[in-house]
Amino acid sequence: MEAEEIHEPDEGSDAYALKPELFAELRAALEAGDAETIDRLMEPLHAADIADLLEQIEPWERRELIELWHGGLDGEILSEIEDNTREEILGYLSPEQLTLAVRELESDDVVDLVEYLDDKQQEAVLDYLEPLDRVAVETALSYPEESAGRLMQVETVRAPQHWSVGEMIDFLRAHPENLPEQFYHVILVDPRMKPVGNVTLGRIMSSKRSVKLWDIKEDIFVTIPATQDEGEVAYAFNQYHLISAPVVDEDGRLVGVVTIDDAMIVLSEENEEDLLLLAGVGENTVSDKVSATVRRRLPWLAVNLVTAILASLVIAIFEEAIAGYVALAVLMPIVASMGGNAGTQSLTVAVRAIATKDLTGSNVLRVIRRETMVGLINGAAFAIVMGIVGIVWFGSPMLGVVIAIAMVINLVVAGLAGTVIPVALEKMGVDPALASGTFVTTVTDVVGFFAFLGIGAAVLL
Amino acid sequence: MEAEEIHEPDEGSDAYALKPELFAELRAALEAGDAETIDRLMEPLHAADIADLLEQIEPWERRELIELWHGGLDGEILSEIEDNTREEILGYLSPEQLTLAVRELESDDVVDLVEYLDDKQQEAVLDYLEPLDRVAVETALSYPEESAGRLMQVETVRAPQHWSVGEMIDFLRAHPENLPEQFYHVILVDPRMKPVGNVTLGRIMSSKRSVKLWDIKEDIFVTIPATQDEGEVAYAFNQYHLISAPVVDEDGRLVGVVTIDDAMIVLSEENEEDLLLLAGVGENTVSDKVSATVRRRLPWLAVNLVTAILASLVIAIFEEAIAGYVALAVLMPIVASMGGNAGTQSLTVAVRAIATKDLTGSNVLRVIRRETMVGLINGAAFAIVMGIVGIVWFGSPMLGVVIAIAMVINLVVAGLAGTVIPVALEKMGVDPALASGTFVTTVTDVVGFFAFLGIGAAVLL
């Protein structure tokens, strides 16, 4: 890794954002083919910022920049780039550039780089690795996608459980070249390579040489099965404030270590996934092309169309009522919209609570009770407001009563549906963020239209 | 801290969730007043899990559990509990229990515990601290809310920049009692206490005693101003894969250190905030009471009511058209609903990209262009479908044409509004997750109804 330093950040909310002036200068330099200026502009940037920069410029600018810049794309930059852009770039890198890029990475970063490549590309990249590194990467790739086995690095620092501080320090000094770039714990293992404890480097350094590692091991110790889902791994790190945790195979033997920086990335991705799923966008990012974006959004809109037609069928039942009393058509979207919003509120709180394991069998009934009460209270409040609006706007007290009753019904149903639907999906093994939104708004649309138009038709005509 | 071990997690998606049987047994023991069983059930649990457990049971169960359980609420558990529940518990803890709880915490955890208490309660807790700890906590509290100064711990491990590995290790061994519980770097400082570099413990341990710390310092080094927003701090940790970073005052002098586990919590909270804001729920959690929940959701529903009425006013313009051609009323929610969904899709992608600094001045025009194209393509696709539905359902080719045109218009507008509105809010210094949703659906409702009913009135009557 080359030396790099982050410029002292300005205060304020854009401390770490790339500056617009940088883009302007860079584009001018690209247009002029001025490699020297490009080198000067790129030099102070951190690999992660270079990755962001590459994602934000146009594809042709990207290609030109990579060709002109003498710094060259190293493995660190490549592993920071978001999947689609990376795939594009890998397509035109020379074999020499690729070799240089992958050789300097830790095994987990190489895995991250190649896991979504097609078999042929993957094979090509792996060919550039040293034999031992290649075995490490292939082992990781043998674990399921999005598992701890994919996330871990195979390079671990371990010691027999009977070692002393002095033995440990001597061992580390004797083999500095074998140590991973970052490590925070020494993992104690028993003779069969099962991890039995973690010792922080801080404790080792501040203890006398004669002290046994076993006596200064951490109080909390979590081992992670290699097949465990990476979302669970991230949860464990966040919940138990872990810094690193050993990964074990099915026999309980040490096969690698997951560190908190990787867990943090997963946590952030999982949160993003929930957010995007709730909005019905799958894995869409701003750097996706038009075709990829259409592909990711159209199916969700299609589902929404079906449910919207369902709601329209309910309206169609009351065609005559509407023709005879047009105010019903004017006001009906209000009841549906309020229900949809209240349902989305309940739903989002529930989905989030399920993800953080705060909504479980032990409190689901309490939450449902609370949501019903909240729906009732909010419904009553807006029933009064809308009742008055109905009277003032259309001069009909009965219309006011009808919309008020429909409002209460729909907001109670919204609270119920917003909680029960994600909980039920989760019980069925479906991600509650997926599809919940559509189900909930379908329920609130149908119930909203039915209640308002049904009561209206019965009372007003 | 007492010794604790996480039971080997089962595989599957609920590896770390609290088991329903635990709650059942605990409730039975509470009912029977059986303190022994309670102790046995609580003993293997980690502080973070105990906190979750306390949040999930009823308030009266909580109080009884705390009274019966001999383990006692320590500071670690308290600092893990979510704000509302914690405030309730602090209300009935005895002064002795509080003293015990806060004394064993690092300064950043004490800050976290007391920062949202009212002045009197805060004063009471601070009184239990040793004078030096008290100064540390009060210094942190002097920084703005949600700043790096609040997040940092004041206990740092630092060394003059000219020290060698040997000097460092001797120093650490001589004063083990002064070391923080967890630390990952030694911070090198110049004579005026300005941090000039970070050395990882791993590098120190694997280097010879004569090696200068300066020569093995990390390549990447970020210092964080104490007044920086905690969201920016979390971004820096995630972006640059930091493990710990020194915090400096306005003169650039070292005042503390932020570690990645705290940054991870902030990142997770910021993501949660975005998710909840987008759904219009503020800081609502499943453990909030009914009154708190109503208070957090009602204002957003009120805003939605105003915008829904706005949409109804648009419909009211076309009352006559609807009375004469009821199919318009039946189909109009479809156009609005599709627009609202497409707008939410664009919006969510944009809000997320703004949060991760992937949508900036450098690519905003490209993203807007893309969103317009996506809107056009999706609009055209659904225009064809709805055109056919219009013809088949109502036997009117012209109605099909009308809804098709309205669909294209609304989906293009949705893509535009979903991107432009959050970008504009962000430019104005408003959190783009806040209120964007309401603005976007207002636009798509109004445009959708206006386009469909307007064209319909002109063409069909």
Interface residues (C-beta under 8 A of the other chain):
Chain A: M1 E2 A3 E4 E5 I6 E8 P9 E11 S13 D14 A15 Y16 A17 L18 P20 F23 H46 A48 D49 D52 E55 Q56 I57 E58 V157 I169 L172 R173 H175 P176 L179 P180 Q182 F183 Y184 T200 L201 G202 I204 M205 S206 S207 K208 D219 I220 F221 V222 T223 I224 P225 T227 Q228 D229 G231 E232 Y235 A236 F237 N238 Q239 Y240 H241 I243 I260 D261 A263 M264 I265 L267 S268 N271 E272 D274 L275 L276 L278 A279 G280 V281 N284 T285 V286 S287 D288 K289 V290 T293 V294 R297 L298 W300 L301 A302 N304 L305 A308 I309 A311 S312 I315 A316 E319 I322 A323 V326 A329 V330 L331 M332 P333 I334 A336 S337 M338 N341 A342 T344 Q345 L347 T348 V349 A350 R352 A353 K357 D358 L359 T360 G361 S362 N363 R366 V367 R370 M373 V374 I377 N378 A381 F382 V385 M386 V389 T441 D445 F449
Chain B: M1 E2 A3 E4 E5 I6 E8 P9 E11 S13 A15 Y16 A17 L18 P20 F23 H46 A48 D49 D52 E55 Q56 I57 E58 V157 I169 L172 R173 H175 P176 L179 P180 Q182 F183 Y184 T200 L201 G202 I204 M205 S206 S207 K208 D219 I220 F221 V222 T223 I224 P225 T227 Q228 D229 G231 E232 Y235 A236 F237 N238 Q239 Y240 H241 I243 I260 D261 A263 M264 I265 L267 S268 N271 E272 D274 L275 L276 L278 A279 G280 V281 N284 T285 V286 S287 D288 K289 V290 T293 V294 R297 L298 W300 L301 A302 N304 L305 T307 A308 I309 A311 S312 I315 A316 E319 I322 A323 V326 A329 V330 L331 M332 P333 I334 A336 S337 M338 N341 A342 T344 Q345 L347 T348 V349 A350 R352 A353 K357 D358 L359 T360 G361 S362 N363 R366 V367 R370 M373 V374 I377 N378 A381 F382 V385 M386 V389 T441 D445 F449
